[in-house]
């Protein structure tokens, strides 16, 4: 199994983020498989970066205060 490092530029903060994935998993993802199924070894933030192009910090800032406080 070969790994590859992806560099993804966050759409919001414009910072490059590195994510290391297995090449076969990346191929499966690019062919329509769900990120949570093919990348279980990535953090939720890393998967979100691949899905939406938004890094974890920016994603958290976007949704600050949206949590149910009941």
Secondary structure by P-SEA (a helix, b strand, c coil): cbbbbbbbbbccccbbbbbbbbaaaaaaaaaccccccccccccaaaaaaaaccccaaaaaaacccccccc
